[in-house]
Amino acid sequence: MFRTAQIDSNLLDNELYDILWSSVKENLDIANNKEEWELLLNTVIFLFVTKISNVGKVSTTYGSRLSGISFTSNRRSLYVVSVLSKYLYKKISHYFYSASAENSNLKSRLYRWIETVSNTFDLLNFLNYISAMKNSSKIYLTILHRVFDVKAMLNTSVPTFYENSINAGVEYQHRQLLWNAILELFNITLLSNNFLLMQARKTGGPTTNVIKNGKSVCPLCNEFPTNPYKILCCGKIYCYVCAVKSLEWKHCASCGSTSKLKAIALYD
């Protein structure tokens, strides 16, 4: 629950930024200095949505409050980890990849090496994050959270909004699993019918109607025909539904004919 809430908190913050960033791009010309515009927007969002609690000196963001998460760090550290680091990462990447031709190879190799080391540490940190004990004091979402000692903790009272969201998500997944199971059963039934149809085609099908309780029965379902229809290739009597199926499958279960199938109502 704690790790899920922290990841959800991060996703909610990103969604808030994406919504506002889309609006900014539509209404302002940001072709130049795009990274600076992003930093400005993220900074404004951070200033307006983060709060500092006097009790325990913890800070929260928009997403963390909805998820019941608080960060045991000051506002500056949280800003560096969640906002400034993204801006610096983009600027450094652009610097190395836009280097002059004579220095581009050396700088790109250096950048790739630094990025590989950073990604390795991030991977190790994440493995520790998902495997650490629930009450461990060394759980950090990213390596930057660890460097700046930005730890998350679950509040004693989780907001009703978040609990309802989790419950709704679980209920939706249960219904989706049930629906998938029904579809799977339906597919298995169809495959079984198709398999029987293939077998009937191989054997050529029966040549006469089955006799049941002294009455002629439908060649497909072996029941007394309901709303009987005569199939013209061999003159056998089908149920209406079975006649429709035979025409769709283009195969007569009685004589094995596969071409020019037609059926007419026995009683008009």
N, C-alpha and C positions, 0 to 999 in steps of 0.2 A: 504493500500500500504506500509506504513512504517513498520508495524509488519511483513508482508509477506517478505519484502526485508531483514529485519534483520534475520529472520529464514533461508531464502535462503542463506544469507551470511555465516551463520554457517554451512549449509549443503555443500556449495562449499569448505570451508576450510577443512571439514572432508573428502570430496572426494579427494582433493589434497593429504592429508595425506595417505589415503588408497592406492592410486596409488603408491606412493613412498614406503610405508611400504611393499607392495607386492613385489616390486623389491628388497628391502633389504632382505626379508626372503628367496627369491630365490637364492641370491648370497652370503649370509653370514651365518655362523653358530651362531644362536642366541638362542640356546636352554637354555643357562644359561644367567641370568641377562636380561631377556626379557624386563622388565619394564624400565631398564636403557637405553637399546637400543631405546625404544620408546621415552623416554624423550630426548635422544640425537637427534633423528630424528626430533621430534617436535620443539626442540630448534633451530636447524639449519634452518628448514622451517620458523619459526617465525622470525629469524634474517634477513633472505633474503627477505621475502615478506612483512613484516610490514614497514610502512613508517610513519614519523612524519611530519606534516605540520607546518610550521612556522606561518601560518595565523590561529589564533584561537587555536593553540596548540592541534590539534586533531590527532589521530592515526588511521591507517587503516590496514586491513589485505588483503590478496589476494581476499577472497570472498567478503569482504565489499566493495572493490573498484569496483568490477564487479556489485554489487547490489546497488551502490550509497549510501553506509552507512559509516559514520565516528563515532569514539568513542571519547568522551570528557574525555580522561584520558591520563596519561602518559604511556610510553611503559612498565614500570615495572608492573603496575597494570594490564594492558592487558595481560601480560605474565603470571602472577599468575593465573588469571581467566581462560585463554584459554589453558594453557599448564601445569603449575606446579600443579594446583589443581587436574588434572586427575592422574598424577603420584602419588601424596600423597594419593589420595583416594585408589588406587590399593595397595600401600604399607601398609596402615593401615588395609585394608581388609585382606591381607595376614597375617599380624601380629596377628590379633585377631583369625583367623581361624586356624592358625598353632601353637596355644598355647599348652603347655604341658597338659597332661590329667587332672592333679589335678586342673588346673586353667582354663581349656577350657570352662566349663559350665558358670562360672562367667563372663569370658571375652566375650563369645559369647552373653550372655544376655545383657551385657553392650553395646556391639556393636550394637545389634539389637535395643536397646532403642535409642541410638544416631542416628542410621539410620532412625528410625521412626520419631523422632523429626525433623531431617533434611528434610526428604521427606514431612512432613507436612508443614514446612515453604516454601519449594519449591512449593508445590501445591498452597498455599495461595498467594505466589508471582506471580505465573503464572496466577491465576484467576484475580489478580489485573492488570497484564500485558495485558490480552485480554479485560478487561473491562474499562481500563483507557481511558480518553479523548485523542484525537489525539495530542494535544499540551501540554499534561501534562508533567511536568518536573520530574515525579517520575515513569517513565517506565523503568523497568529493566528486562532483559530476564530471569535471574536466581537470586537466593538469593546471590550468590557470586558477581554477578555484582552489586547488591545493597550494599553489605558490602564494596566493594572496590570502589564504586561510579563510575562504568564503564557504562556510559549512551551512548546510540546510538542516532544518529540524521541523518535524511535524507538530503542528499546533494541537493543543489538547482537545479543542473543539473544531471539527472539520465542518466547513460551510455546508448548509443544506443543498445549495446549488451543485456543489461538486459530488456529494453523495447521490443526489438524484441523477446526475449525469452518468455516474458509474453504474448505478442500478439499471438505468435505461439502456446503457450500452450492453450490459450483460444479458438483459432480457431480449434485446435485439439479436444478439449472437445466438441465444438459445432458439429463437424462432427461425433464424437463418439455418441453423443446423438441422432443425426439424424439417424445414422446407427442402433442404438438400437431400435429406434422407428419403423424403417422399419422391423427389425427382429421380433419385438413384433407383428406388424400387420400380418406378415407372419405366426407367431405361432398361432395367433388367428384364421386366416383363415384355417390353418391346423386342429386346434382343432374343428372348426366348421364342416369341411368336415368329420372328424372322427366321430363327434357326429351324423351327418346325416347317415353315414355308419352304425353306431351301431343301429340307429333307423330302417334302412332298413333291417338289419339282424334280428331284433326282429319281424318285421312285415312280413318277408319272401319275401319282394320285390314285385313289380308289376308282373302280369302274362302275360301281353301283352304290346306291344309297344304303346306309346302315339301317337295319330294321330294329325298331325299339318298341316293345309292347304291341307288335303287330302293325305299326304305322311307319311310313317312310319318314325319315328324319333329315335334317339339314346336313349336308356333307361336311360343313365347316365346324359347327358346334355340337353336332350329334344330338340335337334336341328337335322336338316337333316344330316345324317352321312357324314363326310368328310373322304375320303380315307377309305371306309367301310370295316369292318372286321366282320365276322360271328363268334359268340361264340358258341362252339359246344354243350354246356350243354342243351341249349334250342333253338338254331338256330336263335337267335335275332341278329340284325345288329347294330353294334357299330361304332362310329368314331374310327380311329386308336388310337388316344391319349386316348380316354375313355376305349378302350379295354386293352391298356397297364396298365392303372390305375386299372381296374378291376382285371387283372391278378396279379398285385402287391398286391392289397388288399385281393386277394383270395376270392372274393365275386361277384356274378353276380347280378346286379341291377334289372334284369328282373325276374329271377326265384328264386333267393336267394341261388343258389348252392354255396358251399364253398370248394368243393374238385374236383380235376382233371379238372381244368379249362384250356381250350385251345381255341385259336382263329386262324382263317385262313383268308387270304385276299379274299374278295369277287370277285375281278377281278385280275387275274394273267396275 
